[in-house]
């Protein structure tokens, strides 16, 4: 276990204006905050919850990659959706990435996001130690 806290930025414009990091490692945990399918000023998968979830989870996995981790290290996911009708599409994207991993997961339907084109936002938590099945 490491006692150092390390932060990673992804270049999101909201990181600077809100004062947050994309991911923070503290001890054996790496936390990735709310991640959407925006890359810079481009929203990927506009109108497509499956694609937005896929891109958002990809960005979150890239963030934990900065700490030498991958999808296999993920122990918790959270998915926030603006529409209950999108549960199956987002669930399909989650399963494609995490079926073999089986992290604990939470899925919530929320009122909305800072940009109304965003349909999905995700968070992940990863573990930097030995993972047992």
Residue pairs with C-beta under 8 A, 6 or more apart in sequence:
1 27
1 28
1 129
2 25
2 27
2 28
2 128
3 27
4 25
5 24
5 25
5 26
6 24
6 25
6 67
7 21
7 23
7 24
7 25
8 21
8 22
8 23
8 24
8 25
8 63
8 66
8 67
9 15
9 21
9 22
10 22
10 23
10 59
10 62
10 63
11 40
12 22
12 38
13 40
13 41
14 20
14 114
15 21
15 22
20 33
21 33
22 32
22 33
22 35
22 59
22 63
23 30
23 31
23 32
23 33
23 60
23 63
23 64
23 66
23 67
24 30
24 31
24 33
25 31
25 67
25 128
28 127
28 128
28 129
29 125
29 126
29 127
29 128
30 64
30 67
30 69
30 73
30 125
30 126
30 127
30 128
31 123
31 124
31 125
32 60
32 63
32 64
32 123
32 124
32 125
32 126
33 123
34 80
34 121
34 122
34 123
35 56
35 57
35 59
35 60
35 63
35 121
35 122
35 123
35 124
36 43
36 52
36 56
36 113
36 115
36 118
36 120
36 121
36 122
37 43
37 44
37 45
37 51
37 52
37 53
37 54
37 55
37 56
37 59
37 118
37 120
38 44
38 115
38 118
39 55
39 59
43 52
43 115
43 117
43 118
44 51
44 52
44 55
45 51
45 52
45 54
45 55
46 52
46 117
47 117
47 119
48 89
48 119
49 81
49 83
49 86
49 89
49 90
49 119
49 120
50 89
50 90
50 92
50 93
51 93
52 118
52 119
52 120
53 79
53 89
53 90
53 93
53 94
53 120
53 122
54 93
54 96
54 97
56 120
56 121
56 122
57 77
57 93
57 94
57 97
57 122
57 124
60 122
60 123
60 124
61 70
61 71
61 74
61 97
61 124
64 70
64 73
64 74
64 124
64 126
67 126
67 128
68 128
69 126
69 128
71 97
71 98
71 101
72 100
72 101
72 131
73 126
73 127
73 128
73 131
74 98
74 101
74 103
74 124
74 125
74 126
75 103
75 104
75 125
75 126
75 127
75 131
76 103
76 104
76 105
76 106
76 123
76 124
76 125
77 94
77 98
77 103
77 104
77 105
77 106
77 122
77 123
77 124
77 125
78 105
78 106
78 107
78 108
78 122
78 123
78 124
79 90
79 94
79 105
79 106
79 107
79 108
79 120
79 121
79 122
80 107
80 108
80 109
80 110
80 113
80 120
80 121
80 122
81 87
81 90
81 107
81 108
81 109
81 110
81 119
81 120
82 109
82 110
82 111
82 112
82 113
82 118
82 119
82 120
83 109
83 119
84 109
86 119
86 120
87 107
90 107
90 120
91 107
94 105
98 105
103 124
103 125
113 121
